[in-house]
Amino acid sequence: MTSVKYKIVVEQHEDGFVAYPLGFAGCVVGQGDNADEAIADVQSAIRFHIETFGQEAFADDSPLLHAYVTETELVNAD
């Protein structure tokens, strides 16, 4: 048995949690009432996505080394 690690983004919203992996082609999302439920749901979605699409499940061949959240501001030139 082998294991592979994936980077997962977990977002908290007013109505629950959403989780999604980085580096996948297409839409792979999990949700739940708490972070653990959302992560468990996205783990199931990742397995299904890979079983269905194989290597085409990934956006490209280069591994994602690091990810972070930041923000930017756009000013309208009115």
N, CA, C and O atoms as CSV, one atom per row, in Angstrom:
chain,resi,resn,atom,element,x,y,z
A,1,MET,N,N,0.851,-1.177,0.000
A,1,MET,CA,C,0.000,0.000,0.000
A,1,MET,C,C,0.894,1.235,0.000
A,1,MET,O,O,1.834,1.329,0.789
A,2,THR,N,N,0.600,2.170,-0.878
A,2,THR,CA,C,1.363,3.412,-0.957
A,2,THR,C,C,0.456,4.585,-0.594
A,2,THR,O,O,-0.769,4.497,-0.677
A,3,SER,N,N,1.078,5.662,-0.197
A,3,SER,CA,C,0.300,6.868,0.085
A,3,SER,C,C,0.880,8.027,-0.700
A,3,SER,O,O,2.081,8.080,-0.962
A,4,VAL,N,N,0.018,8.946,-1.069
A,4,VAL,CA,C,0.399,10.145,-1.796
A,4,VAL,C,C,-0.223,11.321,-1.068
A,4,VAL,O,O,-1.390,11.268,-0.680
A,5,LYS,N,N,0.553,12.383,-0.882
A,5,LYS,CA,C,0.033,13.571,-0.214
A,5,LYS,C,C,-0.395,14.610,-1.236
A,5,LYS,O,O,0.277,14.820,-2.245
A,6,TYR,N,N,-1.518,15.254,-0.964
A,6,TYR,CA,C,-2.030,16.326,-1.802
A,6,TYR,C,C,-2.257,17.553,-0.934
A,6,TYR,O,O,-2.630,17.432,0.232
A,7,LYS,N,N,-2.035,18.723,-1.495
A,7,LYS,CA,C,-2.302,19.966,-0.778
A,7,LYS,C,C,-3.791,20.285,-0.919
A,7,LYS,O,O,-4.336,20.294,-2.023
A,8,ILE,N,N,-4.427,20.543,0.204
A,8,ILE,CA,C,-5.868,20.782,0.254
A,8,ILE,C,C,-6.129,22.174,0.817
A,8,ILE,O,O,-5.530,22.563,1.820
A,9,VAL,N,N,-7.010,22.913,0.185
A,9,VAL,CA,C,-7.477,24.197,0.699
A,9,VAL,C,C,-8.798,23.930,1.410
A,9,VAL,O,O,-9.686,23.273,0.866
A,10,VAL,N,N,-8.919,24.441,2.624
A,10,VAL,CA,C,-10.162,24.314,3.382
A,10,VAL,C,C,-10.680,25.722,3.657
A,10,VAL,O,O,-9.970,26.559,4.214
A,11,GLU,N,N,-11.911,25.967,3.264
A,11,GLU,CA,C,-12.533,27.280,3.468
A,11,GLU,C,C,-13.716,27.134,4.411
A,11,GLU,O,O,-14.496,26.188,4.300
A,12,GLN,N,N,-13.846,28.069,5.335
A,12,GLN,CA,C,-15.017,28.092,6.206
A,12,GLN,C,C,-15.974,29.168,5.717
A,12,GLN,O,O,-15.586,30.320,5.523
A,13,HIS,N,N,-17.222,28.779,5.522
A,13,HIS,CA,C,-18.277,29.688,5.101
A,13,HIS,C,C,-19.362,29.695,6.172
A,13,HIS,O,O,-19.326,28.881,7.094
A,14,GLU,N,N,-20.306,30.590,6.061
A,14,GLU,CA,C,-21.386,30.675,7.040
A,14,GLU,C,C,-22.175,29.369,7.161
A,14,GLU,O,O,-22.650,29.028,8.244
A,15,ASP,N,N,-22.314,28.642,6.055
A,15,ASP,CA,C,-23.131,27.427,6.061
A,15,ASP,C,C,-22.324,26.133,6.113
A,15,ASP,O,O,-22.892,25.057,5.922
A,16,GLY,N,N,-21.018,26.203,6.365
A,16,GLY,CA,C,-20.212,24.993,6.469
A,16,GLY,C,C,-18.824,25.179,5.898
A,16,GLY,O,O,-18.356,26.302,5.714
A,17,PHE,N,N,-18.173,24.062,5.620
A,17,PHE,CA,C,-16.792,24.061,5.132
A,17,PHE,C,C,-16.725,23.464,3.733
A,17,PHE,O,O,-17.508,22.582,3.383
A,18,VAL,N,N,-15.789,23.952,2.945
A,18,VAL,CA,C,-15.513,23.456,1.603
A,18,VAL,C,C,-14.021,23.140,1.541
A,18,VAL,O,O,-13.199,23.887,2.071
A,19,ALA,N,N,-13.679,22.031,0.892
A,19,ALA,CA,C,-12.274,21.653,0.730
A,19,ALA,C,C,-12.033,21.258,-0.722
A,19,ALA,O,O,-12.877,20.627,-1.358
A,20,TYR,N,N,-10.862,21.641,-1.235
A,20,TYR,CA,C,-10.513,21.244,-2.604
A,20,TYR,C,C,-9.010,21.113,-2.729
A,20,TYR,O,O,-8.266,21.857,-2.089
A,21,PRO,N,N,-8.546,20.158,-3.561
A,21,PRO,CA,C,-7.119,19.953,-3.747
A,21,PRO,C,C,-6.568,20.909,-4.797
A,21,PRO,O,O,-7.284,21.348,-5.698
A,22,LEU,N,N,-5.304,21.218,-4.666
A,22,LEU,CA,C,-4.616,22.035,-5.662
A,22,LEU,C,C,-3.916,21.123,-6.664
A,22,LEU,O,O,-3.468,20.032,-6.313
A,23,GLY,N,N,-3.825,21.574,-7.906
A,23,GLY,CA,C,-3.081,20.840,-8.919
A,23,GLY,C,C,-3.877,19.824,-9.700
A,23,GLY,O,O,-3.297,19.039,-10.450
A,24,PHE,N,N,-5.186,19.814,-9.549
A,24,PHE,CA,C,-6.024,18.874,-10.294
A,24,PHE,C,C,-6.693,19.573,-11.466
A,24,PHE,O,O,-7.057,20.745,-11.379
A,25,ALA,N,N,-6.851,18.847,-12.554
A,25,ALA,CA,C,-7.619,19.348,-13.689
A,25,ALA,C,C,-9.086,19.069,-13.407
A,25,ALA,O,O,-9.425,17.986,-12.930
A,26,GLY,N,N,-9.943,20.005,-13.686
A,26,GLY,CA,C,-11.361,19.819,-13.434
A,26,GLY,C,C,-11.724,20.212,-12.019
A,26,GLY,O,O,-10.916,20.797,-11.298
A,27,CYS,N,N,-12.916,19.893,-11.634
A,27,CYS,CA,C,-13.452,20.321,-10.350
A,27,CYS,C,C,-13.500,19.135,-9.383
A,27,CYS,O,O,-14.161,18.131,-9.652
A,28,VAL,N,N,-12.803,19.260,-8.267
A,28,VAL,CA,C,-12.816,18.251,-7.213
A,28,VAL,C,C,-13.086,19.002,-5.913
A,28,VAL,O,O,-12.245,19.781,-5.465
A,29,VAL,N,N,-14.251,18.776,-5.301
A,29,VAL,CA,C,-14.650,19.543,-4.121
A,29,VAL,C,C,-15.277,18.614,-3.095
A,29,VAL,O,O,-15.972,17.659,-3.440
A,30,GLY,N,N,-15.018,18.913,-1.825
A,30,GLY,CA,C,-15.689,18.230,-0.721
A,30,GLY,C,C,-16.338,19.276,0.164
A,30,GLY,O,O,-15.937,20.440,0.162
A,31,GLN,N,N,-17.338,18.861,0.917
A,31,GLN,CA,C,-17.981,19.809,1.829
A,31,GLN,C,C,-18.410,19.078,3.087
A,31,GLN,O,O,-18.518,17.852,3.103
A,32,GLY,N,N,-18.656,19.852,4.150
A,32,GLY,CA,C,-19.104,19.266,5.396
A,32,GLY,C,C,-19.471,20.331,6.406
A,32,GLY,O,O,-19.268,21.525,6.185
A,33,ASP,N,N,-20.017,19.874,7.522
A,33,ASP,CA,C,-20.386,20.791,8.592
A,33,ASP,C,C,-19.174,21.288,9.369
A,33,ASP,O,O,-19.239,22.323,10.031
A,34,ASN,N,N,-18.059,20.545,9.289
A,34,ASN,CA,C,-16.818,20.968,9.925
A,34,ASN,C,C,-15.652,20.626,8.999
A,34,ASN,O,O,-15.839,19.977,7.970
A,35,ALA,N,N,-14.458,21.062,9.368
A,35,ALA,CA,C,-13.292,20.866,8.499
A,35,ALA,C,C,-12.996,19.384,8.278
A,35,ALA,O,O,-12.680,18.980,7.159
A,36,ASP,N,N,-13.093,18.566,9.333
A,36,ASP,CA,C,-12.807,17.135,9.188
A,36,ASP,C,C,-13.760,16.462,8.207
A,36,ASP,O,O,-13.335,15.627,7.407
A,37,GLU,N,N,-15.038,16.814,8.260
A,37,GLU,CA,C,-16.007,16.255,7.311
A,37,GLU,C,C,-15.695,16.682,5.882
A,37,GLU,O,O,-15.796,15.875,4.958
A,38,ALA,N,N,-15.320,17.940,5.694
A,38,ALA,CA,C,-14.994,18.434,4.351
A,38,ALA,C,C,-13.753,17.737,3.811
A,38,ALA,O,O,-13.696,17.407,2.626
A,39,ILE,N,N,-12.759,17.507,4.665
A,39,ILE,CA,C,-11.537,16.826,4.220
A,39,ILE,C,C,-11.835,15.375,3.876
A,39,ILE,O,O,-11.349,14.878,2.860
A,40,ALA,N,N,-12.616,14.687,4.691
A,40,ALA,CA,C,-12.990,13.300,4.386
A,40,ALA,C,C,-13.757,13.224,3.064
A,40,ALA,O,O,-13.546,12.307,2.270
A,41,ASP,N,N,-14.643,14.187,2.834
A,41,ASP,CA,C,-15.417,14.211,1.597
A,41,ASP,C,C,-14.535,14.464,0.392
A,41,ASP,O,O,-14.725,13.841,-0.653
A,42,VAL,N,N,-13.565,15.375,0.520
A,42,VAL,CA,C,-12.690,15.646,-0.620
A,42,VAL,C,C,-11.725,14.479,-0.856
A,42,VAL,O,O,-11.324,14.251,-1.998
A,43,GLN,N,N,-11.344,13.739,0.181
A,43,GLN,CA,C,-10.518,12.544,-0.022
A,43,GLN,C,C,-11.259,11.540,-0.904
A,43,GLN,O,O,-10.673,10.951,-1.813
A,44,SER,N,N,-12.533,11.354,-0.632
A,44,SER,CA,C,-13.356,10.468,-1.453
A,44,SER,C,C,-13.448,10.985,-2.887
A,44,SER,O,O,-13.354,10.211,-3.839
A,45,ALA,N,N,-13.632,12.287,-3.034
A,45,ALA,CA,C,-13.727,12.888,-4.373
A,45,ALA,C,C,-12.412,12.749,-5.138
A,45,ALA,O,O,-12.425,12.517,-6.347
A,46,ILE,N,N,-11.279,12.889,-4.448
A,46,ILE,CA,C,-9.969,12.730,-5.100
A,46,ILE,C,C,-9.815,11.299,-5.611
A,46,ILE,O,O,-9.411,11.087,-6.754
A,47,ARG,N,N,-10.137,10.314,-4.762
A,47,ARG,CA,C,-10.039,8.908,-5.191
A,47,ARG,C,C,-10.882,8.665,-6.444
A,47,ARG,O,O,-10.411,8.062,-7.408
A,48,PHE,N,N,-12.123,9.138,-6.423
A,48,PHE,CA,C,-13.008,8.950,-7.565
A,48,PHE,C,C,-12.445,9.624,-8.812
A,48,PHE,O,O,-12.460,9.037,-9.894
A,49,HIS,N,N,-11.952,10.849,-8.667
A,49,HIS,CA,C,-11.418,11.610,-9.800
A,49,HIS,C,C,-10.231,10.886,-10.430
A,49,HIS,O,O,-10.144,10.794,-11.654
A,50,ILE,N,N,-9.319,10.373,-9.606
A,50,ILE,CA,C,-8.141,9.668,-10.121
A,50,ILE,C,C,-8.544,8.347,-10.755
A,50,ILE,O,O,-8.028,7.993,-11.816
A,51,GLU,N,N,-9.462,7.606,-10.123
A,51,GLU,CA,C,-9.922,6.340,-10.710
A,51,GLU,C,C,-10.618,6.566,-12.048
A,51,GLU,O,O,-10.503,5.742,-12.956
A,52,THR,N,N,-11.331,7.669,-12.172
A,52,THR,CA,C,-12.072,7.962,-13.394
A,52,THR,C,C,-11.176,8.476,-14.516
A,52,THR,O,O,-11.317,8.052,-15.663
A,53,PHE,N,N,-10.245,9.398,-14.191
A,53,PHE,CA,C,-9.470,10.081,-15.225
A,53,PHE,C,C,-8.001,9.680,-15.284
A,53,PHE,O,O,-7.310,10.087,-16.217
A,54,GLY,N,N,-7.496,8.906,-14.340
A,54,GLY,CA,C,-6.093,8.498,-14.358
A,54,GLY,C,C,-5.171,9.703,-14.334
A,54,GLY,O,O,-5.432,10.670,-13.617
A,55,GLN,N,N,-4.106,9.658,-15.101
A,55,GLN,CA,C,-3.124,10.750,-15.133
A,55,GLN,C,C,-3.722,12.053,-15.657
A,55,GLN,O,O,-3.196,13.130,-15.375
A,56,GLU,N,N,-4.800,11.969,-16.405
A,56,GLU,CA,C,-5.448,13.181,-16.900
A,56,GLU,C,C,-6.142,13.955,-15.769
A,56,GLU,O,O,-6.622,15.067,-15.989
A,57,ALA,N,N,-6.197,13.378,-14.569
A,57,ALA,CA,C,-6.803,14.054,-13.424
A,57,ALA,C,C,-5.956,15.226,-12.951
A,57,ALA,O,O,-6.454,16.127,-12.276
A,58,PHE,N,N,-4.674,15.214,-13.308
A,58,PHE,CA,C,-3.760,16.242,-12.832
A,58,PHE,C,C,-3.567,17.331,-13.874
A,58,PHE,O,O,-3.553,17.064,-15.076
A,59,ALA,N,N,-3.417,18.563,-13.399
A,59,ALA,CA,C,-3.296,19.719,-14.295
A,59,ALA,C,C,-2.050,19.616,-15.171
A,59,ALA,O,O,-2.098,19.965,-16.350
A,60,ASP,N,N,-0.938,19.142,-14.614
A,60,ASP,CA,C,0.290,18.949,-15.384
A,60,ASP,C,C,1.184,17.975,-14.623
A,60,ASP,O,O,0.801,17.461,-13.573
A,61,ASP,N,N,2.381,17.724,-15.162
A,61,ASP,CA,C,3.283,16.743,-14.557
A,61,ASP,C,C,4.143,17.306,-13.439
A,61,ASP,O,O,4.778,16.537,-12.718
A,62,SER,N,N,4.186,18.625,-13.271
A,62,SER,CA,C,5.060,19.188,-12.253
A,62,SER,C,C,4.347,19.207,-10.901
A,62,SER,O,O,3.212,19.675,-10.814
A,63,PRO,N,N,4.988,18.711,-9.856
A,63,PRO,CA,C,4.341,18.680,-8.540
A,63,PRO,C,C,4.215,20.077,-7.943
A,63,PRO,O,O,5.069,20.937,-8.160
A,64,LEU,N,N,3.162,20.286,-7.207
A,64,LEU,CA,C,2.956,21.541,-6.502
A,64,LEU,C,C,3.830,21.536,-5.256
A,64,LEU,O,O,3.644,20.698,-4.373
A,65,LEU,N,N,4.773,22.455,-5.176
A,65,LEU,CA,C,5.710,22.483,-4.070
A,65,LEU,C,C,5.224,23.314,-2.898
A,65,LEU,O,O,5.475,22.961,-1.746
A,66,HIS,N,N,4.535,24.406,-3.169
A,66,HIS,CA,C,4.116,25.303,-2.111
A,66,HIS,C,C,2.903,26.095,-2.591
A,66,HIS,O,O,2.789,26.427,-3.771
A,67,ALA,N,N,2.011,26.389,-1.667
A,67,ALA,CA,C,0.843,27.217,-1.989
A,67,ALA,C,C,0.575,28.134,-0.806
A,67,ALA,O,O,0.865,27.782,0.338
A,68,TYR,N,N,0.032,29.285,-1.075
A,68,TYR,CA,C,-0.321,30.205,0.001
A,68,TYR,C,C,-1.493,31.067,-0.430
A,68,TYR,O,O,-1.812,31.165,-1.615
A,69,VAL,N,N,-2.126,31.686,0.551
A,69,VAL,CA,C,-3.253,32.573,0.279
A,69,VAL,C,C,-2.790,34.006,0.489
A,69,VAL,O,O,-2.131,34.319,1.481
A,70,THR,N,N,-3.135,34.855,-0.436
A,70,THR,CA,C,-2.818,36.270,-0.337
A,70,THR,C,C,-3.990,37.050,-0.898
A,70,THR,O,O,-4.959,36.451,-1.363
A,71,GLU,N,N,-3.926,38.337,-0.868
A,71,GLU,CA,C,-4.982,39.119,-1.495
A,71,GLU,C,C,-4.367,40.284,-2.247
A,71,GLU,O,O,-3.231,40.686,-2.001
A,72,THR,N,N,-5.141,40.801,-3.154
A,72,THR,CA,C,-4.729,41.950,-3.932
A,72,THR,C,C,-5.920,42.887,-4.056
A,72,THR,O,O,-7.065,42.476,-3.868
A,73,GLU,N,N,-5.651,44.119,-4.365
A,73,GLU,CA,C,-6.713,45.109,-4.506
A,73,GLU,C,C,-6.682,45.683,-5.908
A,73,GLU,O,O,-5.624,46.065,-6.409
A,74,LEU,N,N,-7.824,45.743,-6.531
A,74,LEU,CA,C,-7.947,46.344,-7.857
A,74,LEU,C,C,-8.686,47.659,-7.690
A,74,LEU,O,O,-9.747,47.704,-7.067
A,75,VAL,N,N,-8.139,48.715,-8.235
A,75,VAL,CA,C,-8.751,50.038,-8.174
A,75,VAL,C,C,-9.304,50.355,-9.542
A,75,VAL,O,O,-8.581,50.308,-10.537
A,76,ASN,N,N,-10.598,50.682,-9.599
A,76,ASN,CA,C,-11.230,51.042,-10.859
A,76,ASN,C,C,-10.821,52.460,-11.247
A,76,ASN,O,O,-10.813,53.365,-10.413
A,77,ALA,N,N,-10.488,52.640,-12.506
A,77,ALA,CA,C,-10.137,53.958,-13.014
A,77,ALA,C,C,-11.392,54.599,-13.587
A,77,ALA,O,O,-11.578,54.633,-14.803
A,78,ASP,N,N,-12.252,55.105,-12.711
A,78,ASP,CA,C,-13.508,55.733,-13.132
A,78,ASP,C,C,-13.319,57.166,-13.510
A,78,ASP,O,O,-14.280,57.837,-13.887
